Amino acid sequence: MRHEPVRRNSATPLYRQARLSILSSITGGDLSPGDKLPSVTKLAAELGINRLTVRRAVEELTREGVLLVRQGAGTFVAEPRRPMPVTISLSPGQLRDHLRHELDAREHDYRDVLLEHSEDDNPDIRRELKMTRGKLCRLDSLLLVGGEPWMLSSSWVSWSLSKTIAENWHERVGPYAALEQKYSDSLLMVWRSFSAEAATVGDAEILDVPAGSPLLVREGLTSDLAGEPVLRTRRRARGDRFTFVLRYPRPDEGPRLTPATIVSTGDGDMRAEPEKIERSSLVR
C-alpha cells in the first residue's frame, strides 16, 4: 500500500498527516470498500511514526465514517455514505412525516419500532404541552431502514393519549396513525427546529454508531386547531444518513408558514417561529 510521505518538520501534526496518507490510499484506489486496513503496527512501521499517532488517525477516520471497526475482525474501509435528502415543505397543513414520503419514493424497506412507553415527568416538556395535571408519557421508537438503525425518536403526550398511540402503533407512520384517527386532519405544526449534537453513549448504542458521532436533531410541537398542544417530539437522526432540505413555496401556492421571528427557547438555544403570511405579501 502506497503512502503519502510524513514530514516531521511540517506544521501539520503527525496524526493529521497519517490520516491524509491513509485517506489517500483509499481515494487513490489502493484500498476499496470492504478491504481490511493493515494493522496499526504495520502502518506505523510503513509511515515511520509512533503507533499511538497512527491509532489516533485511524480513530478519526472511523468517526468520520471512512473506516469501520468490526470487533474481533479488524478495521475495514467502509462503504461510501450517501445521506438521503429529506425535503420539508413550509406548509402548515402537512403533518405526516416527510421522511416517510422520501423512503417510499426510494422504495426503501423500513419500519418504526416502538421501543419504550413510560411515564416521564419532564417539567420543560410539561410546560410546553401546557399540562398542569395528569401523567406525562414518553414514547421512544427506532426507525430501521433495511434493518439498519437510522433515527431515534422521542414523543411526549398525555398518558391517556399515549395508551391509544401504543395500542394502535403503526410501524409505517409511528404515532401519527393514532393521532390522525383521533383528530382527523385537525392537527397543525406549531414549530419545528433543527440542530446538531454529538451522540450520547445511550443513543450511540441504539443507533449503532460510535459515541460522539454527529446527529441531526429535529424537534417540534404539534397542536389541535384550537391551538392546544398535543404532541412534543425530538428526533435524533444519523448524520451519515440524512440531510434536511427546506422547500420554500412559490408565490402562487397561497398562504404558507415562513420563519419570521427568532426566539429564545430558554436554554440558550434559538428557534425560528413561523408566522402565517398572506399571498399578497409574498409577491414583491
VENTA-V893497 format. One record per residue. SS is DSSP state (H for helix, E for strand, - for the rest). PHI is phi in whole degrees, 0 to 359 (none if undefined). NEAR is the number of other C-alpha atoms within 12 Angstrom. Layout:
BEGIN
SS;PHI;NEAR
SS;PHI;NEAR
END
This chain:
BEGIN
-;none;22
-;282;19
-;227;26
-;293;23
-;296;22
-;260;29
-;251;18
-;289;17
-;269;10
-;281;12
-;287;11
-;281;14
-;306;19
H;299;29
H;293;31
H;288;28
H;295;30
H;296;39
H;300;35
H;296;27
H;295;31
H;295;43
H;297;32
H;295;22
H;295;26
H;280;30
H;293;18
-;278;16
-;97;16
-;293;20
-;235;26
-;247;23
-;307;22
-;97;19
-;289;23
E;275;22
-;283;34
-;303;27
-;297;19
H;301;27
H;298;19
H;292;17
H;297;30
H;298;28
H;293;19
H;293;23
H;272;31
-;73;24
-;227;27
-;293;22
H;298;22
H;297;19
H;293;26
H;295;35
H;300;28
H;295;24
H;296;32
H;294;38
H;297;28
H;296;27
H;293;32
H;291;30
H;297;26
-;282;25
-;87;30
-;283;35
E;245;35
E;227;30
E;266;27
E;247;17
-;305;8
-;82;7
-;244;13
E;126;19
E;249;26
E;233;28
E;285;32
-;280;27
-;294;18
-;303;18
-;264;19
-;238;15
-;303;19
E;273;25
E;287;23
E;250;26
E;276;22
E;242;28
E;283;27
-;268;32
-;275;31
-;288;30
-;269;22
-;270;22
-;258;35
-;299;27
-;302;27
H;295;23
H;303;36
H;298;30
H;297;23
H;294;25
H;295;27
H;295;18
H;297;15
-;267;16
-;56;12
-;281;20
-;274;19
E;214;28
E;203;28
E;256;34
E;266;30
E;285;30
E;267;22
E;208;23
E;224;29
E;213;25
E;284;22
-;213;24
-;274;22
-;281;20
H;296;17
H;292;18
H;294;31
H;301;28
H;293;19
H;296;27
-;274;33
-;57;23
-;264;25
-;270;15
-;209;13
-;86;17
-;278;24
E;260;34
E;240;35
E;240;35
E;244;38
E;253;34
E;222;39
E;235;36
E;273;37
E;253;31
E;241;29
-;62;15
-;85;17
E;260;22
E;290;28
E;246;36
E;209;38
E;250;41
E;239;36
E;237;36
E;233;43
E;245;46
E;214;42
E;293;33
H;298;27
H;297;20
H;291;31
H;297;34
H;296;25
H;296;24
H;296;35
H;297;31
H;288;19
-;245;22
-;301;30
E;242;24
-;286;26
-;262;29
-;233;30
E;62;36
-;285;42
H;287;34
H;299;25
H;290;26
H;295;34
H;290;28
H;292;18
H;282;19
H;253;21
-;56;15
-;254;21
-;263;22
E;234;28
E;229;31
E;282;37
E;278;38
E;203;36
E;225;33
E;231;31
E;229;27
E;206;24
E;224;24
E;207;21
E;276;23
-;295;28
-;289;20
H;300;15
H;295;17
H;294;31
H;297;27
H;296;17
H;289;27
H;276;35
-;60;28
-;228;34
-;295;28
-;302;23
-;93;25
-;294;32
E;290;28
E;239;32
E;269;30
E;248;28
E;239;34
E;242;30
E;191;34
E;230;33
E;240;36
E;232;29
E;275;24
-;295;18
-;278;13
-;89;18
-;276;20
E;300;28
E;239;40
E;220;45
E;242;39
E;234;38
E;213;30
E;243;36
E;244;39
E;251;43
E;299;43
-;292;34
-;269;30
-;238;31
E;224;27
E;227;27
E;254;27
E;236;18
E;270;20
E;258;17
-;276;20
-;286;21
-;281;17
H;303;16
H;274;14
H;269;18
-;87;20
-;301;24
E;219;29
E;267;33
E;224;29
E;296;23
E;243;15
E;227;15
E;262;16
E;234;17
E;278;13
-;274;17
-;96;11
-;239;9
-;97;8
-;270;14
E;240;16
E;223;24
E;270;23
E;261;24
E;284;24
E;230;20
E;287;24
E;229;22
-;277;17
H;300;18
H;299;14
H;280;14
H;279;19
-;272;14
-;221;8
END
